[in-house]
Amino acid sequence: MGGGSNSSSERFILMGLSDHPQLEMIFFIIILFSYMLTLVGNSTIILLSRLDARLHTPMYFFLSNLSSLDLAFTTSSVPQMLINLWGPDKSISYGGCVTQLYVFLWLGATECILLVVMAFDRYVAVCRPLHYTTIMNPRLCWLLAAVSWLGGLGNSVIQSTFTLQLPFCGHRRVDNFLCEVPAMIKLACGDTSLNEAVLNGVCTFFTAVPLSIILISYCFIAQAVLKIHSVEGRRKAFNTCLSHLVVVFLFYGSAIYGYLLPAKSSNQDQGKFISLFYSVVTPMVNPLIYTLRNKEVKGSLRRLLGKGREAG
């Protein structure tokens, strides 16, 4: 790391709620509860997608990828948050901070790509229903999933490595709940204009561009849905697509706010809570959105629970 003062023996201080210590226990309880819901909800979707043959479709293949992603995404940051909120020690090791930086950005960028892939799947299902199974064959599904994970990894390796070249000059107080790129840029004491420009450029590519593609695809989907004669068919297509759109707006909205605002000038308290939103809230609500509005998932869950009772 640049500047000669950044050593692997150092520890970073995650400030979190240091300015409001009276709120720490409240946040600990809320985040712990949210994390438990995240683990249960996403694990349930992965389990149902594996065990129920009726869910062995491209849509649920990508949905189980999203759930796996959300499990890893939240686990890369939440346990450390809980440790720091629980006791007086707010530190994280140099290795822990660097690992969190790489993993968090990898999984976040992967989700940006995966949501586009899921929109493409819905576009083919609604606009090209007769060719759906031919187009969305298992080979293409695995290829699209691999592109999502590897694309996110490539982004993380480049951006995180570039960020870690900044001179931190002995200042190790990260004014956030976790080690992520905007917070680390704020930590630097040198000129960060190039880092901010790269961050904005890369984040525009991974957020604004995918969001635009998704919205355009949903304009075509909306036209196709309106042409469906069956009321039940229209309702089913609308519910499935609406669930995906809600997830899209929650994730991209918070990511754009957190990463595309100027790193030095944005309100730090707002930035911290936006970080909490996309690291804690979004992974928790994703499975709820998909299960509460999805008859197939609810039916699969009932069948699984019914088998469990019979076995008991």
C-alpha positions in Angstrom: 0.0 0.0 0.0 1.2 3.5 -0.8 2.7 6.0 1.5 4.8 3.5 3.4 2.6 4.0 6.5 0.1 1.3 5.8 1.2 -1.9 7.4 -0.4 -5.3 7.6 0.1 -5.2 11.4 -2.3 -2.2 11.7 -6.0 -2.4 12.7 -8.7 -0.2 11.4 -11.4 1.3 13.6 -14.9 1.0 12.3 -16.6 4.1 13.8 -20.2 3.0 13.1 -22.4 4.6 15.7 -19.5 6.0 17.8 -21.2 9.4 17.8 -24.4 7.8 19.1 -23.4 5.0 21.6 -26.8 4.9 23.1 -28.2 3.5 19.8 -25.7 0.7 19.6 -27.7 -2.0 21.4 -30.9 -1.1 19.5 -29.0 -1.4 16.2 -27.4 -4.7 17.4 -30.8 -6.2 18.0 -32.3 -4.9 14.7 -29.3 -6.1 12.7 -29.1 -9.5 14.4 -32.9 -10.1 13.8 -32.5 -9.0 10.1 -29.5 -11.3 9.7 -31.4 -14.2 11.1 -34.3 -13.5 8.7 -31.8 -13.2 5.8 -30.3 -16.6 6.7 -33.7 -18.4 7.0 -35.3 -16.7 4.0 -32.5 -17.2 1.5 -31.6 -20.7 2.7 -35.3 -21.6 2.3 -35.3 -20.4 -1.4 -32.1 -22.4 -2.1 -33.5 -25.5 -0.5 -36.9 -25.3 -2.3 -35.1 -24.7 -5.6 -33.1 -27.8 -5.1 -35.7 -30.2 -3.6 -38.8 -29.4 -5.6 -38.6 -30.6 -9.2 -41.3 -28.1 -10.2 -38.9 -25.3 -9.5 -36.1 -26.7 -11.7 -36.5 -23.9 -14.2 -34.2 -21.1 -15.3 -36.1 -18.5 -13.2 -35.5 -20.4 -9.9 -32.0 -21.3 -10.9 -31.2 -17.6 -11.1 -33.2 -16.9 -8.0 -31.2 -19.5 -6.0 -28.1 -17.8 -7.3 -29.4 -14.5 -6.0 -30.2 -16.1 -2.6 -26.7 -17.6 -2.4 -25.2 -14.2 -3.3 -27.3 -12.5 -0.6 -26.2 -15.0 2.0 -22.5 -14.4 1.2 -23.0 -10.7 0.7 -24.6 -10.1 4.2 -22.2 -12.6 5.9 -19.2 -10.7 4.6 -20.1 -7.7 6.7 -22.8 -8.3 9.3 -20.9 -10.6 11.8 -18.2 -8.0 12.1 -20.8 -5.2 12.6 -22.4 -7.2 15.4 -19.1 -7.7 17.1 -18.3 -4.0 16.9 -21.8 -3.0 18.1 -21.8 -5.5 21.0 -18.7 -4.4 22.9 -16.2 -1.6 23.3 -13.8 -2.9 20.6 -14.6 -1.3 17.3 -11.5 -2.5 15.5 -11.0 -4.8 12.5 -7.7 -6.3 11.5 -5.9 -5.1 8.4 -6.5 -8.5 6.7 -10.1 -8.5 7.8 -10.7 -5.0 6.3 -9.0 -5.9 3.0 -10.9 -9.2 2.7 -14.2 -7.4 3.5 -13.3 -4.7 0.9 -12.7 -7.3 -1.9 -15.6 -9.7 -1.0 -18.2 -7.0 -0.5 -17.4 -5.3 -3.8 -17.2 -8.6 -5.6 -20.7 -9.7 -4.4 -22.3 -6.3 -4.9 -21.0 -6.1 -8.5 -22.1 -9.7 -9.2 -25.6 -8.8 -8.0 -25.7 -5.8 -10.4 -25.0 -8.2 -13.4 -27.3 -11.0 -12.1 -30.3 -8.7 -11.9 -29.8 -7.9 -15.6 -29.6 -11.7 -16.3 -32.9 -12.2 -14.4 -34.5 -9.4 -16.4 -33.4 -11.1 -19.6 -34.9 -14.4 -18.4 -38.2 -12.7 -17.7 -38.1 -10.9 -21.1 -37.7 -14.3 -22.9 -40.4 -15.9 -20.8 -43.0 -13.2 -21.5 -42.0 -12.0 -25.0 -40.8 -15.3 -26.5 -42.7 -18.0 -24.6 -42.7 -20.5 -27.4 -38.9 -20.4 -27.7 -38.3 -20.0 -23.9 -37.0 -23.6 -23.2 -34.8 -23.5 -26.3 -33.2 -20.1 -25.6 -32.9 -20.5 -21.9 -31.2 -23.9 -22.0 -29.1 -25.2 -19.1 -25.8 -24.4 -20.9 -26.8 -20.7 -21.4 -28.1 -20.5 -17.8 -24.8 -21.7 -16.4 -22.9 -19.4 -18.7 -24.9 -16.3 -17.7 -24.4 -17.2 -14.0 -20.7 -17.6 -14.5 -20.4 -14.3 -16.3 -22.2 -12.6 -13.4 -19.9 -14.1 -10.7 -16.7 -13.6 -12.7 -17.6 -10.1 -13.9 -18.2 -9.1 -10.3 -14.9 -10.6 -9.3 -12.9 -8.8 -12.0 -14.4 -5.5 -11.0 -13.5 -6.1 -7.3 -9.9 -7.1 -8.0 -9.3 -3.9 -10.1 -11.2 -1.4 -8.0 -10.2 -2.7 -4.5 -6.5 -3.0 -5.5 -6.6 0.5 -6.9 -8.2 1.8 -3.7 -5.6 0.1 -1.5 -2.8 2.0 -3.2 -4.0 5.2 -1.5 -1.8 6.6 1.3 -3.7 6.4 4.6 -0.9 8.2 6.5 -1.6 6.5 9.8 -5.2 7.6 9.9 -7.2 4.4 10.5 -10.7 5.5 11.5 -13.2 4.3 9.0 -16.4 6.4 9.5 -18.7 3.5 8.5 -20.0 0.1 9.6 -17.7 -1.7 7.2 -14.7 -1.4 4.9 -16.0 -0.4 1.5 -14.5 1.7 -1.3 -16.2 5.1 -0.7 -15.3 4.9 3.0 -11.7 3.9 2.3 -11.4 6.8 -0.2 -12.6 9.2 2.5 -9.8 7.7 4.8 -7.0 8.7 2.4 -5.0 11.8 3.1 -3.6 12.3 -0.5 -5.3 13.3 -3.8 -8.2 11.0 -4.4 -9.7 12.7 -7.5 -8.5 9.9 -9.8 -9.9 7.2 -7.5 -13.3 9.1 -7.3 -13.3 9.4 -11.1 -12.6 5.6 -11.5 -15.2 4.8 -8.9 -17.8 6.9 -10.6 -17.0 5.5 -14.0 -17.0 1.8 -12.9 -20.2 2.3 -10.8 -22.0 4.0 -13.7 -21.1 0.9 -15.8 -22.3 -1.5 -13.1 -25.4 0.4 -11.9 -26.8 3.0 -14.3 -26.2 0.9 -17.5 -27.7 -2.3 -16.1 -30.7 -0.4 -14.6 -31.3 1.2 -18.0 -31.2 -2.2 -19.8 -33.6 -3.6 -17.2 -36.1 -0.7 -17.6 -36.0 -1.0 -21.4 -36.6 -4.8 -21.2 -39.5 -4.2 -18.9 -41.1 -1.8 -21.3 -41.2 -4.6 -23.9 -42.4 -7.0 -21.2 -45.2 -4.6 -20.2 -46.3 -4.4 -23.9 -46.4 -8.2 -24.1 -48.3 -8.6 -20.8 -51.0 -6.3 -22.0 -51.5 -8.5 -25.1 -52.1 -11.6 -23.0 -55.9 -12.4 -23.2 -56.1 -14.5 -20.1 -56.7 -12.4 -16.9 -54.9 -15.2 -14.9 -52.0 -15.2 -17.3 -51.6 -11.4 -17.1 -51.8 -11.4 -13.3 -49.2 -14.2 -13.0 -46.8 -12.4 -15.4 -47.4 -9.1 -13.6 -46.7 -10.5 -10.1 -43.5 -12.2 -11.1 -42.2 -9.2 -12.9 -43.3 -6.8 -10.2 -41.3 -8.8 -7.6 -38.2 -8.5 -9.7 -38.7 -4.8 -10.3 -39.1 -4.1 -6.5 -35.8 -5.9 -5.9 -34.1 -4.0 -8.7 -35.2 -0.6 -7.4 -34.2 -1.4 -3.8 -30.8 -2.6 -4.7 -29.8 -0.2 -7.5 -31.4 2.8 -5.7 -29.2 2.4 -2.6 -26.1 1.4 -4.6 -26.3 4.5 -6.8 -26.8 6.7 -3.8 -23.9 5.1 -1.9 -21.4 4.8 -4.7 -22.1 7.5 -7.3 -22.3 10.5 -5.1 -18.9 12.4 -4.7 -17.0 10.4 -2.1 -15.7 13.5 -0.2 -18.8 15.7 -0.3 -21.7 13.3 0.4 -23.2 13.3 3.9 -21.4 10.7 5.9 -24.2 9.8 8.2 -26.5 9.2 5.2 -23.7 7.2 3.5 -23.4 5.0 6.6 -27.1 4.2 6.7 -27.3 3.6 3.0 -24.5 1.0 3.5 -26.6 -0.6 6.2 -29.5 -0.7 3.8 -27.9 -2.6 1.0 -25.8 -4.8 3.2 -28.6 -5.7 5.7 -32.0 -4.7 4.6 -32.0 -5.7 0.8 -30.7 -9.3 1.4 -33.4 -9.7 4.0 -36.3 -8.5 1.9 -35.4 -10.2 -1.3 -36.7 -13.6 -0.3 -39.8 -12.1 1.3 -40.6 -10.2 -1.9 -40.2 -13.3 -4.0 -42.1 -15.7 -1.7 -45.0 -13.4 -0.6 -45.9 -12.6 -4.2 -45.1 -16.1 -5.7 -47.7 -18.9 -5.7 -45.2 -21.5 -6.9 -42.7 -20.8 -4.1 -45.5 -20.7 -1.5 -47.0 -24.0 -2.9 -43.5 -25.6 -2.8 -43.1 -24.5 0.8 -46.4 -26.0 1.8 -45.6 -29.3 0.1 -42.2 -29.5 1.8 -43.8 -28.7 5.2 -46.5 -31.2 4.6 -44.0 -33.9 3.9 -42.1 -33.0 7.0 -45.3 -33.4 9.1 -46.1 -36.8 7.4 -42.5 -38.0 8.1 -42.9 -36.8 11.8 
